[in-house]
Amino acid sequence: MGAPGASPEELLAVAEAGCFNQALANNFGMNSLTATRVSTTVVVRIEQDEKSRPTITTIHVTTEAAVPEITEELFQNCAERARANCTIARLLKLDLTMTAKLLG
């Protein structure tokens, strides 16, 4: 404890953010769209389990993107597909929630 460097949980958050952004960009590309800006943060929640062990219980992705000529409906669909299908999310098999905002 107290050693310099990122914790495993921080590394997991970075991996999920990178995976999500790549999946989101791929979803835009499948619709012949390109984002001009994407900002994503990931929060990893840790709680004590029944044996008082620290346990990752949820991960929440918050993303904002500027995508010219996309509709809100298509944006939300692309974001949901990225949330559900990026490789890190599929590996984790836990409650991964999301807030997605289309920037005007």
Residue frames as a rotation matrix with the C-alpha (Angstrom) as fourth column:
MET 1
0.580 0.814 0.000 0.00
0.814 -0.580 0.000 0.00
0.000 0.000 -1.000 0.00
GLY 2
0.725 -0.243 -0.645 1.15
0.010 -0.932 0.362 3.51
-0.689 -0.269 -0.673 -0.68
ALA 3
-0.298 -0.854 0.426 3.46
0.529 0.223 0.819 2.39
-0.794 0.469 0.386 -3.49
PRO 4
-0.337 0.149 -0.930 3.58
-0.604 -0.792 0.093 4.58
-0.722 0.593 0.357 -6.58
GLY 5
-0.988 0.000 -0.155 1.72
-0.133 0.515 0.847 3.45
0.080 0.857 -0.508 -9.66
ALA 6
-0.253 0.962 -0.101 -1.80
-0.851 -0.172 0.497 2.55
0.461 0.212 0.862 -10.64
SER 7
-0.398 0.250 0.883 -3.90
-0.583 0.674 -0.454 0.08
-0.708 -0.695 -0.122 -8.71
PRO 8
-0.899 0.120 0.421 -5.38
0.346 0.783 0.517 -2.96
-0.268 0.611 -0.745 -10.48
GLU 9
0.061 0.995 -0.074 -8.80
0.769 -0.094 -0.632 -1.29
-0.636 -0.018 -0.771 -10.27
GLU 10
0.240 -0.061 -0.969 -7.47
-0.339 -0.940 -0.025 1.85
-0.910 0.335 -0.246 -11.98
LEU 11
-0.795 -0.577 -0.184 -5.91
-0.404 0.279 0.871 -0.28
-0.452 0.767 -0.455 -14.70
LEU 12
-0.571 0.687 0.449 -9.23
0.725 0.679 -0.118 -2.07
-0.386 0.258 -0.886 -15.16
ALA 13
0.375 0.723 -0.581 -11.02
0.347 -0.690 -0.635 1.28
-0.860 0.036 -0.509 -15.54
VAL 14
-0.154 -0.524 -0.838 -8.49
-0.649 -0.586 0.486 2.40
-0.745 0.619 -0.250 -18.16
ALA 15
-0.942 -0.189 0.278 -8.84
0.040 0.758 0.651 -0.90
-0.333 0.624 -0.707 -20.04
GLU 16
-0.161 0.964 0.211 -12.65
0.824 0.249 -0.509 -0.61
-0.544 0.092 -0.834 -20.05
ALA 17
0.370 0.280 -0.886 -12.53
-0.084 -0.939 -0.332 3.02
-0.925 0.197 -0.324 -21.22
GLY 18
-0.521 -0.657 -0.545 -10.18
-0.631 -0.133 0.764 2.15
-0.574 0.742 -0.346 -24.08
CYS 19
-0.871 0.253 0.420 -12.20
0.394 0.872 0.292 -0.89
-0.293 0.420 -0.859 -25.08
PHE 20
0.108 0.975 -0.193 -15.47
0.659 -0.216 -0.720 1.05
-0.744 -0.050 -0.666 -24.92
ASN 21
0.162 -0.080 -0.984 -14.08
-0.419 -0.908 0.004 3.92
-0.893 0.412 -0.181 -27.02
GLN 22
-0.847 -0.499 -0.186 -12.82
-0.395 0.353 0.848 1.54
-0.357 0.791 -0.496 -29.67
ALA 23
-0.627 0.693 0.357 -16.17
0.717 0.692 -0.085 -0.28
-0.306 0.203 -0.930 -29.80
LEU 24
0.263 0.735 -0.625 -18.02
0.352 -0.676 -0.647 3.05
-0.898 -0.050 -0.437 -29.95
ALA 25
-0.223 -0.439 -0.870 -15.84
-0.654 -0.595 0.467 4.27
-0.723 0.673 -0.155 -32.84
ASN 26
-0.973 -0.119 0.198 -16.41
0.038 0.762 0.646 0.96
-0.228 0.636 -0.737 -34.65
ASN 27
-0.210 0.972 0.104 -20.17
0.805 0.232 -0.546 1.35
-0.555 -0.031 -0.832 -34.23
PHE 28
0.283 0.242 -0.928 -20.03
-0.207 -0.929 -0.306 4.88
-0.937 0.279 -0.213 -35.66
GLY 29
-0.611 -0.643 -0.461 -17.92
-0.600 -0.003 0.800 3.58
-0.516 0.766 -0.384 -38.56
MET 30
-0.777 0.389 0.495 -20.47
0.511 0.849 0.135 0.85
-0.367 0.358 -0.859 -39.34
ASN 31
0.360 0.930 -0.078 -22.91
0.757 -0.341 -0.557 3.72
-0.545 0.141 -0.827 -39.88
SER 32
0.054 -0.482 0.875 -20.44
0.890 -0.375 -0.261 5.74
0.453 0.792 0.408 -42.01
LEU 33
0.879 0.223 0.420 -20.01
0.004 -0.886 0.464 8.29
0.476 -0.406 -0.780 -39.22
THR 34
-0.134 -0.948 -0.287 -16.95
0.680 0.123 -0.722 9.65
0.720 -0.293 0.629 -37.44
ALA 35
0.734 0.321 -0.599 -16.84
0.674 -0.452 0.584 11.29
-0.083 -0.833 -0.548 -34.03
THR 36
0.362 -0.613 0.702 -15.03
0.099 -0.724 -0.683 14.61
0.927 0.317 -0.201 -33.81
ARG 37
-0.448 -0.470 0.761 -14.77
-0.737 -0.288 -0.611 14.27
0.506 -0.835 -0.218 -30.03
VAL 38
0.484 0.542 -0.687 -15.22
0.099 0.746 0.658 11.44
0.869 -0.387 0.308 -27.52
SER 39
-0.452 -0.555 0.698 -14.66
-0.697 -0.269 -0.665 11.72
0.556 -0.787 -0.265 -23.78
THR 40
0.475 0.584 -0.659 -15.14
-0.082 0.775 0.627 8.65
0.876 -0.244 0.416 -21.60
THR 41
-0.429 -0.541 0.723 -14.65
-0.841 -0.052 -0.538 8.05
0.329 -0.839 -0.433 -17.89
VAL 42
0.153 0.411 -0.899 -15.07
0.003 0.909 0.416 4.79
0.988 -0.066 0.138 -16.03
VAL 43
-0.123 -0.111 0.986 -15.78
-0.959 -0.242 -0.147 4.35
0.254 -0.964 -0.077 -12.32
VAL 44
-0.264 -0.040 -0.964 -15.06
0.055 0.997 -0.056 0.99
0.963 -0.068 -0.261 -10.70
ARG 45
0.292 0.452 0.843 -17.04
-0.832 -0.316 0.457 0.47
0.472 -0.835 0.284 -7.49
ILE 46
-0.493 -0.504 -0.709 -15.55
0.019 0.808 -0.588 -1.70
0.870 -0.303 -0.389 -4.78
GLU 47
0.353 0.619 0.702 -17.55
-0.818 -0.160 0.553 -2.98
0.454 -0.769 0.450 -1.80
GLN 48
-0.671 -0.513 0.536 -16.96
-0.723 0.614 -0.317 -5.56
-0.167 -0.600 -0.782 0.90
ASP 49
-0.238 0.591 -0.771 -18.43
-0.370 0.679 0.634 -8.98
0.898 0.437 0.057 0.21
GLU 50
0.745 0.667 0.015 -19.97
-0.295 0.309 0.904 -11.26
0.599 -0.678 0.427 2.86
LYS 51
0.615 -0.611 -0.498 -16.47
0.775 0.584 0.241 -12.25
0.143 -0.534 0.833 4.04
SER 52
0.780 -0.227 -0.583 -15.29
0.080 -0.888 0.453 -8.59
-0.620 -0.400 -0.674 4.21
ARG 53
-0.257 -0.843 0.472 -13.14
0.730 0.151 0.667 -8.97
-0.634 0.516 0.577 1.10
PRO 54
-0.245 0.154 -0.957 -12.92
-0.450 -0.893 -0.028 -6.01
-0.859 0.424 0.288 -1.29
THR 55
-0.333 0.265 0.905 -14.97
0.696 0.717 0.046 -6.91
-0.636 0.645 -0.423 -4.37
ILE 56
-0.952 0.094 -0.290 -15.66
-0.264 -0.730 0.630 -5.05
-0.152 0.676 0.721 -7.61
THR 57
-0.411 0.883 0.226 -19.45
0.401 0.398 -0.825 -4.81
-0.819 -0.249 -0.518 -7.74
THR 58
0.706 0.659 0.260 -20.19
0.542 -0.265 -0.798 -2.40
-0.457 0.704 -0.544 -10.58
ILE 59
-0.643 -0.765 0.025 -18.53
0.597 -0.481 0.642 -0.44
-0.479 0.427 0.767 -13.32
HIS 60
0.539 0.819 -0.198 -20.11
0.519 -0.507 -0.688 2.74
-0.664 0.268 -0.698 -14.70
VAL 61
-0.520 -0.621 0.586 -19.14
0.840 -0.251 0.481 4.24
-0.152 0.742 0.652 -18.04
THR 62
0.476 0.587 -0.655 -19.85
0.311 -0.809 -0.498 7.91
-0.823 0.033 -0.568 -18.73
THR 63
-0.497 -0.637 0.590 -19.28
0.775 -0.020 0.632 9.05
-0.390 0.771 0.503 -22.29
GLU 64
0.450 0.530 -0.719 -19.85
-0.015 -0.800 -0.599 12.20
-0.893 0.281 -0.353 -24.28
ALA 65
-0.440 -0.599 0.669 -19.33
0.678 0.266 0.685 12.43
-0.588 0.755 0.289 -28.01
ALA 66
0.084 0.382 -0.920 -19.70
-0.515 -0.774 -0.369 14.90
-0.853 0.505 0.132 -30.84
VAL 67
-0.586 -0.166 0.793 -20.73
0.473 0.724 0.501 13.08
-0.658 0.669 -0.346 -34.00
PRO 68
-0.659 0.332 -0.675 -21.83
-0.596 -0.778 0.199 15.20
-0.459 0.534 0.710 -36.96
GLU 69
-0.367 0.637 -0.678 -25.10
-0.840 0.087 0.536 14.15
0.400 0.766 0.503 -38.58
ILE 70
-0.834 0.142 -0.532 -26.01
0.272 0.946 -0.174 11.42
0.479 -0.290 -0.828 -36.07
THR 71
0.154 0.922 0.355 -29.45
-0.301 -0.298 0.906 11.22
0.941 -0.246 0.232 -34.51
GLU 72
-0.174 -0.139 0.975 -29.89
-0.982 -0.054 -0.183 10.85
0.078 -0.989 -0.127 -30.75
GLU 73
0.759 0.553 0.344 -31.51
-0.574 0.817 -0.046 7.45
-0.306 -0.162 0.938 -31.32
LEU 74
0.786 -0.523 -0.328 -28.60
0.069 0.602 -0.795 6.14
0.614 0.603 0.510 -33.40
PHE 75
-0.123 -0.848 0.516 -26.07
-0.604 -0.348 -0.717 7.58
0.787 -0.400 -0.469 -30.95
GLN 76
0.092 0.231 0.969 -27.72
-0.967 0.252 0.032 5.81
-0.237 -0.940 0.246 -28.01
ASN 77
0.965 0.263 -0.002 -27.87
-0.251 0.918 -0.307 2.59
-0.079 0.297 0.952 -30.03
CYS 78
0.429 -0.883 -0.188 -24.15
-0.075 0.173 -0.982 2.81
0.900 0.436 0.008 -30.87
ALA 79
-0.264 -0.520 0.812 -23.29
-0.836 -0.296 -0.462 3.56
0.480 -0.801 -0.356 -27.23
GLU 80
0.455 0.518 0.724 -25.40
-0.811 0.577 0.096 0.67
-0.369 -0.631 0.683 -25.94
ARG 81
0.944 -0.163 -0.286 -23.83
-0.039 0.807 -0.589 -1.74
0.327 0.568 0.756 -28.42
ALA 82
0.027 -0.989 0.145 -20.38
-0.304 -0.146 -0.941 -0.59
0.952 -0.019 -0.305 -27.29
ARG 83
-0.095 0.006 0.995 -21.35
-0.991 -0.094 -0.094 -0.99
0.093 -0.996 0.015 -23.60
ALA 84
0.655 0.528 0.540 -22.70
-0.608 0.793 -0.036 -4.48
-0.448 -0.305 0.841 -24.09
ASN 85
0.992 -0.098 0.082 -20.22
0.128 0.763 -0.633 -5.84
-0.001 0.638 0.770 -26.62
CYS 86
0.373 -0.927 0.034 -16.72
-0.784 -0.334 -0.523 -4.52
0.497 0.169 -0.851 -25.96
THR 87
0.136 -0.354 -0.925 -14.41
0.013 0.935 -0.355 -7.37
0.991 0.037 0.131 -25.04
ILE 88
-0.877 -0.460 0.137 -13.62
-0.106 -0.093 -0.990 -6.14
0.468 -0.883 0.033 -21.52
ALA 89
-0.321 0.845 0.428 -17.34
-0.947 -0.276 -0.165 -5.76
-0.021 -0.459 0.888 -20.66
ARG 90
0.527 0.527 -0.667 -18.07
-0.586 0.793 0.164 -9.28
0.616 0.305 0.727 -21.90
LEU 91
-0.285 -0.739 -0.611 -15.17
0.093 0.613 -0.785 -10.66
0.954 -0.281 -0.106 -19.89
LEU 92
-0.841 -0.166 0.515 -16.27
-0.422 -0.394 -0.817 -9.05
0.339 -0.904 0.261 -16.62
LYS 93
-0.348 0.793 -0.501 -19.83
0.344 0.605 0.718 -10.36
0.872 0.077 -0.483 -16.52
LEU 94
-0.534 0.255 -0.806 -20.98
0.793 -0.179 -0.582 -7.90
-0.293 -0.950 -0.106 -13.87
ASP 95
0.532 0.839 -0.118 -23.26
0.767 -0.536 -0.354 -4.89
-0.360 0.098 -0.928 -13.70
LEU 96
-0.688 -0.724 0.041 -21.80
0.644 -0.585 0.493 -2.42
-0.333 0.365 0.869 -16.22
THR 97
0.426 0.881 -0.205 -23.96
0.729 -0.469 -0.499 0.70
-0.536 0.063 -0.842 -16.40
MET 98
-0.592 -0.615 0.520 -23.63
0.806 -0.446 0.390 3.70
-0.008 0.650 0.760 -18.69
THR 99
0.425 0.601 -0.677 -24.56
0.330 -0.799 -0.502 7.32
-0.843 -0.009 -0.538 -19.21
ALA 100
-0.441 -0.544 0.714 -24.18
0.857 -0.020 0.515 8.50
-0.266 0.839 0.475 -22.80
LYS 101
0.359 0.501 -0.787 -24.54
0.262 -0.864 -0.430 12.13
-0.896 -0.052 -0.442 -23.90
LEU 102
0.122 -0.232 0.965 -24.53
0.991 -0.030 -0.132 13.36
0.060 0.972 0.226 -27.48
LEU 103
-0.314 -0.321 -0.894 -22.90
0.433 -0.886 0.166 16.76
-0.845 -0.334 0.417 -27.74
GLY 104
0.660 0.725 0.199 -24.47
0.537 -0.270 -0.799 19.29
-0.525 0.634 -0.567 -30.08
